[in-house]
């Protein structure tokens, strides 16, 4: 029963992500990618400006970057966020 609920939620999330991506222009997608690649822009800033949550930005990056570039970006973001928590 729980697995069925999670599958339904996942399907709804995927549909929501597709709808949001359709509303974005190529220029918006390029700007979001540039912001996400920047070490000076947080996910919360992207969410304030474009309404995309962290998971949605990750999905957008996964769809628009090469596999190796996406992995490198995720590793850098994770390392940066881990260091930020340490220095707080």
Gaussian input, Z-matrix of N, CA and C with variables (Angstrom, degrees):
# hf/3-21g

backbone

0 1
 N
 C     1     B1
 C     2     B2     1     A1
 N     3     B3     2     A2     1     D1
 C     4     B4     3     A3     2     D2
 C     5     B5     4     A4     3     D3
 N     6     B6     5     A5     4     D4
 C     7     B7     6     A6     5     D5
 C     8     B8     7     A7     6     D6
 N     9     B9     8     A8     7     D7
 C    10    B10     9     A9     8     D8
 C    11    B11    10    A10     9     D9
 N    12    B12    11    A11    10    D10
 C    13    B13    12    A12    11    D11
 C    14    B14    13    A13    12    D12
 N    15    B15    14    A14    13    D13
 C    16    B16    15    A15    14    D14
 C    17    B17    16    A16    15    D15
 N    18    B18    17    A17    16    D16
 C    19    B19    18    A18    17    D17
 C    20    B20    19    A19    18    D18
 N    21    B21    20    A20    19    D19
 C    22    B22    21    A21    20    D20
 C    23    B23    22    A22    21    D21
 N    24    B24    23    A23    22    D22
 C    25    B25    24    A24    23    D23
 C    26    B26    25    A25    24    D24
 N    27    B27    26    A26    25    D25
 C    28    B28    27    A27    26    D26
 C    29    B29    28    A28    27    D27
 N    30    B30    29    A29    28    D28
 C    31    B31    30    A30    29    D29
 C    32    B32    31    A31    30    D30
 N    33    B33    32    A32    31    D31
 C    34    B34    33    A33    32    D32
 C    35    B35    34    A34    33    D33
 N    36    B36    35    A35    34    D34
 C    37    B37    36    A36    35    D35
 C    38    B38    37    A37    36    D36
 N    39    B39    38    A38    37    D37
 C    40    B40    39    A39    38    D38
 C    41    B41    40    A40    39    D39
 N    42    B42    41    A41    40    D40
 C    43    B43    42    A42    41    D41
 C    44    B44    43    A43    42    D42
 N    45    B45    44    A44    43    D43
 C    46    B46    45    A45    44    D44
 C    47    B47    46    A46    45    D45
 N    48    B48    47    A47    46    D46
 C    49    B49    48    A48    47    D47
 C    50    B50    49    A49    48    D48
 N    51    B51    50    A50    49    D49
 C    52    B52    51    A51    50    D50
 C    53    B53    52    A52    51    D51
 N    54    B54    53    A53    52    D52
 C    55    B55    54    A54    53    D53
 C    56    B56    55    A55    54    D54
 N    57    B57    56    A56    55    D55
 C    58    B58    57    A57    56    D56
 C    59    B59    58    A58    57    D57
 N    60    B60    59    A59    58    D58
 C    61    B61    60    A60    59    D59
 C    62    B62    61    A61    60    D60
 N    63    B63    62    A62    61    D61
 C    64    B64    63    A63    62    D62
 C    65    B65    64    A64    63    D63
 N    66    B66    65    A65    64    D64
 C    67    B67    66    A66    65    D65
 C    68    B68    67    A67    66    D66
 N    69    B69    68    A68    67    D67
 C    70    B70    69    A69    68    D68
 C    71    B71    70    A70    69    D69
 N    72    B72    71    A71    70    D70
 C    73    B73    72    A72    71    D71
 C    74    B74    73    A73    72    D72
 N    75    B75    74    A74    73    D73
 C    76    B76    75    A75    74    D74
 C    77    B77    76    A76    75    D75
 N    78    B78    77    A77    76    D76
 C    79    B79    78    A78    77    D77
 C    80    B80    79    A79    78    D78
 N    81    B81    80    A80    79    D79
 C    82    B82    81    A81    80    D80
 C    83    B83    82    A82    81    D81
 N    84    B84    83    A83    82    D82
 C    85    B85    84    A84    83    D83
 C    86    B86    85    A85    84    D84
 N    87    B87    86    A86    85    D85
 C    88    B88    87    A87    86    D86
 C    89    B89    88    A88    87    D87
 N    90    B90    89    A89    88    D88
 C    91    B91    90    A90    89    D89
 C    92    B92    91    A91    90    D90
 N    93    B93    92    A92    91    D91
 C    94    B94    93    A93    92    D92
 C    95    B95    94    A94    93    D93
 N    96    B96    95    A95    94    D94
 C    97    B97    96    A96    95    D95
 C    98    B98    97    A97    96    D96
 N    99    B99    98    A98    97    D97
 C   100   B100    99    A99    98    D98
 C   101   B101   100   A100    99    D99
 N   102   B102   101   A101   100   D100
 C   103   B103   102   A102   101   D101
 C   104   B104   103   A103   102   D102
 N   105   B105   104   A104   103   D103
 C   106   B106   105   A105   104   D104
 C   107   B107   106   A106   105   D105
 N   108   B108   107   A107   106   D106
 C   109   B109   108   A108   107   D107
 C   110   B110   109   A109   108   D108
 N   111   B111   110   A110   109   D109
 C   112   B112   111   A111   110   D110
 C   113   B113   112   A112   111   D111
 N   114   B114   113   A113   112   D112
 C   115   B115   114   A114   113   D113
 C   116   B116   115   A115   114   D114
 N   117   B117   116   A116   115   D115
 C   118   B118   117   A117   116   D116
 C   119   B119   118   A118   117   D117
 N   120   B120   119   A119   118   D118
 C   121   B121   120   A120   119   D119
 C   122   B122   121   A121   120   D120
 N   123   B123   122   A122   121   D121
 C   124   B124   123   A123   122   D122
 C   125   B125   124   A124   123   D123
 N   126   B126   125   A125   124   D124
 C   127   B127   126   A126   125   D125
 C   128   B128   127   A127   126   D126
 N   129   B129   128   A128   127   D127
 C   130   B130   129   A129   128   D128
 C   131   B131   130   A130   129   D129
 N   132   B132   131   A131   130   D130
 C   133   B133   132   A132   131   D131
 C   134   B134   133   A133   132   D132
 N   135   B135   134   A134   133   D133
 C   136   B136   135   A135   134   D134
 C   137   B137   136   A136   135   D135
 N   138   B138   137   A137   136   D136
 C   139   B139   138   A138   137   D137
 C   140   B140   139   A139   138   D138
 N   141   B141   140   A140   139   D139
 C   142   B142   141   A141   140   D140
 C   143   B143   142   A142   141   D141
 N   144   B144   143   A143   142   D142
 C   145   B145   144   A144   143   D143
 C   146   B146   145   A145   144   D144
 N   147   B147   146   A146   145   D145
 C   148   B148   147   A147   146   D146
 C   149   B149   148   A148   147   D147
 N   150   B150   149   A149   148   D148
 C   151   B151   150   A150   149   D149
 C   152   B152   151   A151   150   D150
 N   153   B153   152   A152   151   D151
 C   154   B154   153   A153   152   D152
 C   155   B155   154   A154   153   D153
 N   156   B156   155   A155   154   D154
 C   157   B157   156   A156   155   D155
 C   158   B158   157   A157   156   D156
 N   159   B159   158   A158   157   D157
 C   160   B160   159   A159   158   D158
 C   161   B161   160   A160   159   D159
 N   162   B162   161   A161   160   D160
 C   163   B163   162   A162   161   D161
 C   164   B164   163   A163   162   D162
 N   165   B165   164   A164   163   D163
 C   166   B166   165   A165   164   D164
 C   167   B167   166   A166   165   D165
 N   168   B168   167   A167   166   D166
 C   169   B169   168   A168   167   D167
 C   170   B170   169   A169   168   D168
 N   171   B171   170   A170   169   D169
 C   172   B172   171   A171   170   D170
 C   173   B173   172   A172   171   D171
 N   174   B174   173   A173   172   D172
 C   175   B175   174   A174   173   D173
 C   176   B176   175   A175   174   D174
 N   177   B177   176   A176   175   D175
 C   178   B178   177   A177   176   D176
 C   179   B179   178   A178   177   D177
 N   180   B180   179   A179   178   D178
 C   181   B181   180   A180   179   D179
 C   182   B182   181   A181   180   D180
 N   183   B183   182   A182   181   D181
 C   184   B184   183   A183   182   D182
 C   185   B185   184   A184   183   D183
 N   186   B186   185   A185   184   D184
 C   187   B187   186   A186   185   D185
 C   188   B188   187   A187   186   D186
 N   189   B189   188   A188   187   D187
 C   190   B190   189   A189   188   D188
 C   191   B191   190   A190   189   D189
 N   192   B192   191   A191   190   D190
 C   193   B193   192   A192   191   D191
 C   194   B194   193   A193   192   D192
 N   195   B195   194   A194   193   D193
 C   196   B196   195   A195   194   D194
 C   197   B197   196   A196   195   D195
 N   198   B198   197   A197   196   D196
 C   199   B199   198   A198   197   D197
 C   200   B200   199   A199   198   D198
 N   201   B201   200   A200   199   D199
 C   202   B202   201   A201   200   D200
 C   203   B203   202   A202   201   D201
 N   204   B204   203   A203   202   D202
 C   205   B205   204   A204   203   D203
 C   206   B206   205   A205   204   D204
 N   207   B207   206   A206   205   D205
 C   208   B208   207   A207   206   D206
 C   209   B209   208   A208   207   D207
 N   210   B210   209   A209   208   D208
 C   211   B211   210   A210   209   D209
 C   212   B212   211   A211   210   D210
 N   213   B213   212   A212   211   D211
 C   214   B214   213   A213   212   D212
 C   215   B215   214   A214   213   D213
 N   216   B216   215   A215   214   D214
 C   217   B217   216   A216   215   D215
 C   218   B218   217   A217   216   D216
 N   219   B219   218   A218   217   D217
 C   220   B220   219   A219   218   D218
 C   221   B221   220   A220   219   D219
 N   222   B222   221   A221   220   D220
 C   223   B223   222   A222   221   D221
 C   224   B224   223   A223   222   D222
 N   225   B225   224   A224   223   D223
 C   226   B226   225   A225   224   D224
 C   227   B227   226   A226   225   D225
 N   228   B228   227   A227   226   D226
 C   229   B229   228   A228   227   D227
 C   230   B230   229   A229   228   D228
 N   231   B231   230   A230   229   D229
 C   232   B232   231   A231   230   D230
 C   233   B233   232   A232   231   D231
 N   234   B234   233   A233   232   D232
 C   235   B235   234   A234   233   D233
 C   236   B236   235   A235   234   D234
 N   237   B237   236   A236   235   D235
 C   238   B238   237   A237   236   D236
 C   239   B239   238   A238   237   D237
 N   240   B240   239   A239   238   D238
 C   241   B241   240   A240   239   D239
 C   242   B242   241   A241   240   D240
 N   243   B243   242   A242   241   D241
 C   244   B244   243   A243   242   D242
 C   245   B245   244   A244   243   D243
 N   246   B246   245   A245   244   D244
 C   247   B247   246   A246   245   D245
 C   248   B248   247   A247   246   D246
 N   249   B249   248   A248   247   D247
 C   250   B250   249   A249   248   D248
 C   251   B251   250   A250   249   D249
 N   252   B252   251   A251   250   D250
 C   253   B253   252   A252   251   D251
 C   254   B254   253   A253   252   D252
 N   255   B255   254   A254   253   D253
 C   256   B256   255   A255   254   D254
 C   257   B257   256   A256   255   D255
 N   258   B258   257   A257   256   D256
 C   259   B259   258   A258   257   D257
 C   260   B260   259   A259   258   D258
 N   261   B261   260   A260   259   D259
 C   262   B262   261   A261   260   D260
 C   263   B263   262   A262   261   D261

   B1=1.4465
   B2=1.5263
   B3=1.3187
   B4=1.4652
   B5=1.5231
   B6=1.3324
   B7=1.4640
   B8=1.5235
   B9=1.3357
   B10=1.4615
   B11=1.5204
   B12=1.3257
   B13=1.4685
   B14=1.5225
   B15=1.3175
   B16=1.4661
   B17=1.5273
   B18=1.3352
   B19=1.4631
   B20=1.5242
   B21=1.3298
   B22=1.4652
   B23=1.5251
   B24=1.3356
   B25=1.4605
   B26=1.5231
   B27=1.3234
   B28=1.4534
   B29=1.5245
   B30=1.3263
   B31=1.4674
   B32=1.5161
   B33=1.3308
   B34=1.4721
   B35=1.5247
   B36=1.3384
   B37=1.4617
   B38=1.5260
   B39=1.3360
   B40=1.4613
   B41=1.5229
   B42=1.3304
   B43=1.4546
   B44=1.5223
   B45=1.3303
   B46=1.4642
   B47=1.5245
   B48=1.3225
   B49=1.4668
   B50=1.5231
   B51=1.3370
   B52=1.4655
   B53=1.5147
   B54=1.3333
   B55=1.4623
   B56=1.5262
   B57=1.3192
   B58=1.4627
   B59=1.5236
   B60=1.3416
   B61=1.4531
   B62=1.5213
   B63=1.3306
   B64=1.4641
   B65=1.5241
   B66=1.3215
   B67=1.4590
   B68=1.5244
   B69=1.3269
   B70=1.4615
   B71=1.5222
   B72=1.3257
   B73=1.4626
   B74=1.5305
   B75=1.3193
   B76=1.4691
   B77=1.5257
   B78=1.3083
   B79=1.4728
   B80=1.5239
   B81=1.3438
   B82=1.4619
   B83=1.5239
   B84=1.3237
   B85=1.4630
   B86=1.5286
   B87=1.3241
   B88=1.4624
   B89=1.5138
   B90=1.3275
   B91=1.4630
   B92=1.5212
   B93=1.3265
   B94=1.4651
   B95=1.5232
   B96=1.3263
   B97=1.4680
   B98=1.5186
   B99=1.3165
   B100=1.4642
   B101=1.5295
   B102=1.3313
   B103=1.4632
   B104=1.5254
   B105=1.3334
   B106=1.4683
   B107=1.5278
   B108=1.3176
   B109=1.4682
   B110=1.5237
   B111=1.3161
   B112=1.4558
   B113=1.5277
   B114=1.3083
   B115=1.4661
   B116=1.5299
   B117=1.3156
   B118=1.4602
   B119=1.5249
   B120=1.3161
   B121=1.4607
   B122=1.5232
   B123=1.3297
   B124=1.4641
   B125=1.5260
   B126=1.3334
   B127=1.4676
   B128=1.5244
   B129=1.3281
   B130=1.4666
   B131=1.5259
   B132=1.3266
   B133=1.4657
   B134=1.5288
   B135=1.3307
   B136=1.4641
   B137=1.5217
   B138=1.3285
   B139=1.4541
   B140=1.5302
   B141=1.3226
   B142=1.4634
   B143=1.5220
   B144=1.3136
   B145=1.4556
   B146=1.5309
   B147=1.3458
   B148=1.4631
   B149=1.5260
   B150=1.3172
   B151=1.4578
   B152=1.5134
   B153=1.3248
   B154=1.4708
   B155=1.5211
   B156=1.3267
   B157=1.4578
   B158=1.5267
   B159=1.3215
   B160=1.4677
   B161=1.5277
   B162=1.3267
   B163=1.4706
   B164=1.5235
   B165=1.3213
   B166=1.4578
   B167=1.5266
   B168=1.3323
   B169=1.4665
   B170=1.5260
   B171=1.3235
   B172=1.4674
   B173=1.5286
   B174=1.3246
   B175=1.4640
   B176=1.5267
   B177=1.3183
   B178=1.4690
   B179=1.5265
   B180=1.3192
   B181=1.4630
   B182=1.5317
   B183=1.3213
   B184=1.4634
   B185=1.5207
   B186=1.3254
   B187=1.4624
   B188=1.5254
   B189=1.3275
   B190=1.4563
   B191=1.5183
   B192=1.3255
   B193=1.4652
   B194=1.5222
   B195=1.3174
   B196=1.4621
   B197=1.5269
   B198=1.3141
   B199=1.4608
   B200=1.5278
   B201=1.3243
   B202=1.4649
   B203=1.5185
   B204=1.3301
   B205=1.4678
   B206=1.5195
   B207=1.3279
   B208=1.4635
   B209=1.5267
   B210=1.3226
   B211=1.4692
   B212=1.5234
   B213=1.3233
   B214=1.4643
   B215=1.5211
   B216=1.3248
   B217=1.4597
   B218=1.5245
   B219=1.3332
   B220=1.4645
   B221=1.5251
   B222=1.3211
   B223=1.4651
   B224=1.5219
   B225=1.3335
   B226=1.4630
   B227=1.5270
   B228=1.3265
   B229=1.4645
   B230=1.5214
   B231=1.3348
   B232=1.4609
   B233=1.5258
   B234=1.3124
   B235=1.4638
   B236=1.5179
   B237=1.3093
   B238=1.4627
   B239=1.5282
   B240=1.3378
   B241=1.4690
   B242=1.5210
   B243=1.3288
   B244=1.4686
   B245=1.5242
   B246=1.3207
   B247=1.4584
   B248=1.5282
   B249=1.3113
   B250=1.4595
   B251=1.5356
   B252=1.3345
   B253=1.4670
   B254=1.5273
   B255=1.3256
   B256=1.4531
   B257=1.5256
   B258=1.3184
   B259=1.4594
   B260=1.5249
   B261=1.3337
   B262=1.4728
   B263=1.4868
   A1=111.04
   A2=116.51
   A3=120.62
   A4=110.24
   A5=116.79
   A6=121.15
   A7=109.74
   A8=117.32
   A9=120.97
   A10=111.17
   A11=116.60
   A12=121.10
   A13=109.84
   A14=117.46
   A15=121.17
   A16=110.82
   A17=117.29
   A18=120.92
   A19=110.62
   A20=117.08
   A21=121.55
   A22=109.94
   A23=117.07
   A24=121.34
   A25=110.67
   A26=117.37
   A27=121.89
   A28=110.81
   A29=116.78
   A30=120.96
   A31=110.82
   A32=117.74
   A33=122.11
   A34=110.67
   A35=116.47
   A36=120.89
   A37=110.68
   A38=117.28
   A39=120.37
   A40=111.17
   A41=117.27
   A42=121.36
   A43=110.45
   A44=116.90
   A45=121.84
   A46=110.90
   A47=116.38
   A48=121.05
   A49=110.51
   A50=117.14
   A51=120.37
   A52=111.07
   A53=117.22
   A54=121.00
   A55=111.45
   A56=117.26
   A57=120.88
   A58=109.88
   A59=117.57
   A60=120.98
   A61=111.65
   A62=117.46
   A63=120.65
   A64=111.46
   A65=117.21
   A66=122.10
   A67=112.07
   A68=117.89
   A69=121.46
   A70=110.49
   A71=115.95
   A72=120.13
   A73=108.72
   A74=116.19
   A75=120.39
   A76=111.00
   A77=116.01
   A78=120.47
   A79=109.86
   A80=117.20
   A81=120.94
   A82=110.96
   A83=116.64
   A84=120.37
   A85=110.20
   A86=116.96
   A87=120.62
   A88=112.24
   A89=116.18
   A90=120.62
   A91=111.15
   A92=116.92
   A93=120.60
   A94=110.34
   A95=116.96
   A96=120.45
   A97=110.29
   A98=116.70
   A99=120.78
   A100=110.97
   A101=116.49
   A102=120.19
   A103=110.93
   A104=116.38
   A105=120.57
   A106=111.45
   A107=117.03
   A108=120.51
   A109=112.15
   A110=117.09
   A111=121.55
   A112=109.79
   A113=115.84
   A114=120.20
   A115=111.60
   A116=117.34
   A117=121.41
   A118=113.05
   A119=118.09
   A120=122.01
   A121=109.22
   A122=116.54
   A123=120.65
   A124=110.40
   A125=114.60
   A126=119.28
   A127=110.70
   A128=117.02
   A129=119.64
   A130=111.33
   A131=117.80
   A132=120.71
   A133=110.91
   A134=116.54
   A135=120.39
   A136=109.46
   A137=116.79
   A138=120.01
   A139=111.06
   A140=117.71
   A141=120.34
   A142=111.09
   A143=116.83
   A144=121.00
   A145=113.05
   A146=117.37
   A147=120.71
   A148=114.53
   A149=117.81
   A150=120.69
   A151=114.53
   A152=117.69
   A153=121.40
   A154=110.04
   A155=115.96
   A156=120.83
   A157=109.00
   A158=115.49
   A159=120.93
   A160=111.65
   A161=117.54
   A162=120.73
   A163=111.45
   A164=116.65
   A165=120.36
   A166=110.98
   A167=116.80
   A168=120.28
   A169=109.53
   A170=116.82
   A171=120.62
   A172=110.66
   A173=116.36
   A174=120.70
   A175=110.88
   A176=116.61
   A177=121.28
   A178=110.46
   A179=115.95
   A180=120.40
   A181=110.03
   A182=117.22
   A183=120.55
   A184=110.77
   A185=116.84
   A186=120.65
   A187=113.14
   A188=117.89
   A189=120.25
   A190=115.41
   A191=117.81
   A192=120.61
   A193=109.56
   A194=115.52
   A195=119.67
   A196=107.84
   A197=115.89
   A198=121.64
   A199=112.38
   A200=116.98
   A201=120.93
   A202=112.17
   A203=116.32
   A204=120.31
   A205=110.42
   A206=116.29
   A207=120.60
   A208=109.87
   A209=117.41
   A210=120.90
   A211=111.16
   A212=116.81
   A213=120.46
   A214=111.34
   A215=116.05
   A216=121.05
   A217=110.64
   A218=117.24
   A219=120.68
   A220=111.00
   A221=116.72
   A222=120.47
   A223=110.13
   A224=116.71
   A225=120.97
   A226=111.28
   A227=117.00
   A228=120.74
   A229=110.08
   A230=116.77
   A231=120.08
   A232=110.84
   A233=116.91
   A234=121.05
   A235=110.90
   A236=116.44
   A237=121.28
   A238=110.46
   A239=117.55
   A240=120.23
   A241=110.93
   A242=117.36
   A243=120.46
   A244=110.81
   A245=117.51
   A246=121.28
   A247=110.31
   A248=117.21
   A249=121.36
   A250=109.63
   A251=117.86
   A252=121.44
   A253=110.57
   A254=116.92
   A255=121.33
   A256=111.38
   A257=118.10
   A258=122.02
   A259=113.89
   A260=117.93
   A261=119.90
   A262=111.53
   D1=-45.18
   D2=179.76
   D3=-65.06
   D4=-39.08
   D5=179.46
   D6=-62.63
   D7=-40.19
   D8=179.13
   D9=-63.59
   D10=-40.89
   D11=179.19
   D12=-64.03
   D13=-44.13
   D14=179.71
   D15=-63.12
   D16=-38.61
   D17=178.76
   D18=-64.73
   D19=-39.87
   D20=178.37
   D21=-65.53
   D22=-44.03
   D23=178.38
   D24=-62.69
   D25=-40.49
   D26=179.17
   D27=-64.45
   D28=-42.02
   D29=177.85
   D30=-62.81
   D31=-42.24
   D32=177.83
   D33=-62.87
   D34=-42.09
   D35=-179.95
   D36=-64.08
   D37=-43.07
   D38=179.30
   D39=-63.07
   D40=-40.01
   D41=178.31
   D42=-65.37
   D43=-41.74
   D44=178.46
   D45=-62.13
   D46=-42.85
   D47=179.69
   D48=-63.44
   D49=-44.15
   D50=179.14
   D51=-60.58
   D52=-41.97
   D53=-179.83
   D54=-64.95
   D55=-41.27
   D56=179.05
   D57=-64.99
   D58=-42.55
   D59=-179.07
   D60=-64.79
   D61=-33.29
   D62=178.61
   D63=-66.87
   D64=-30.99
   D65=-178.43
   D66=-76.14
   D67=-19.32
   D68=-177.24
   D69=-85.20
   D70=137.91
   D71=175.40
   D72=-81.53
   D73=168.69
   D74=176.99
   D75=-61.18
   D76=-35.21
   D77=178.94
   D78=-66.24
   D79=-43.37
   D80=178.07
   D81=-62.13
   D82=-44.21
   D83=179.47
   D84=-61.54
   D85=-43.84
   D86=177.70
   D87=-61.54
   D88=-40.28
   D89=179.27
   D90=-67.04
   D91=-41.39
   D92=178.72
   D93=-64.02
   D94=-42.49
   D95=178.01
   D96=-61.81
   D97=-44.25
   D98=178.86
   D99=-61.62
   D100=-42.58
   D101=178.63
   D102=-64.34
   D103=-42.47
   D104=-178.75
   D105=-66.87
   D106=-35.08
   D107=178.71
   D108=-72.63
   D109=-22.95
   D110=180.00
   D111=-73.57
   D112=136.46
   D113=177.49
   D114=-76.67
   D115=-9.12
   D116=-175.60
   D117=-97.78
   D118=-3.61
   D119=-177.85
   D120=-113.40
   D121=127.78
   D122=-179.97
   D123=-92.82
   D124=164.88
   D125=177.14
   D126=-62.76
   D127=-32.97
   D128=-179.58
   D129=-66.37
   D130=-34.43
   D131=176.44
   D132=-66.34
   D133=-40.16
   D134=177.65
   D135=-65.39
   D136=-39.49
   D137=179.61
   D138=-65.59
   D139=-40.61
   D140=178.89
   D141=-63.05
   D142=-39.91
   D143=-174.93
   D144=-81.92
   D145=-39.35
   D146=-173.55
   D147=-117.94
   D148=-9.68
   D149=178.89
   D150=78.40
   D151=14.63
   D152=179.28
   D153=-96.11
   D154=130.98
   D155=176.32
   D156=-78.07
   D157=168.80
   D158=-177.36
   D159=-55.64
   D160=-45.19
   D161=-179.87
   D162=-62.80
   D163=-35.84
   D164=179.88
   D165=-70.50
   D166=-36.52
   D167=176.68
   D168=-65.76
   D169=-41.73
   D170=178.20
   D171=-61.03
   D172=-42.71
   D173=178.69
   D174=-63.67
   D175=-42.31
   D176=178.04
   D177=-61.56
   D178=-42.98
   D179=179.30
   D180=-65.85
   D181=-41.39
   D182=-179.62
   D183=-61.64
   D184=-38.35
   D185=-178.19
   D186=-76.45
   D187=-23.12
   D188=-172.65
   D189=-111.47
   D190=-9.68
   D191=177.30
   D192=-106.96
   D193=157.58
   D194=172.27
   D195=-66.05
   D196=156.41
   D197=-176.19
   D198=-54.45
   D199=-48.03
   D200=-179.18
   D201=-66.70
   D202=-38.11
   D203=178.70
   D204=-65.38
   D205=-40.07
   D206=178.83
   D207=-63.85
   D208=-45.55
   D209=179.81
   D210=-61.08
   D211=-43.53
   D212=179.13
   D213=-62.78
   D214=-41.69
   D215=179.16
   D216=-63.55
   D217=-46.19
   D218=-179.86
   D219=-62.10
   D220=-40.40
   D221=179.03
   D222=-63.47
   D223=-44.05
   D224=-179.84
   D225=-65.02
   D226=-42.46
   D227=179.97
   D228=-64.58
   D229=-42.87
   D230=-179.75
   D231=-64.30
   D232=-45.06
   D233=179.00
   D234=-61.76
   D235=-43.71
   D236=-179.17
   D237=-63.64
   D238=-43.15
   D239=-178.97
   D240=-69.19
   D241=-36.13
   D242=177.05
   D243=-63.64
   D244=-42.36
   D245=178.98
   D246=-66.31
   D247=-39.55
   D248=-179.19
   D249=-60.96
   D250=-42.69
   D251=178.57
   D252=-63.15
   D253=-36.79
   D254=-178.61
   D255=-66.86
   D256=-38.23
   D257=-175.17
   D258=-87.02
   D259=-3.27
   D260=179.09
   D261=-68.17

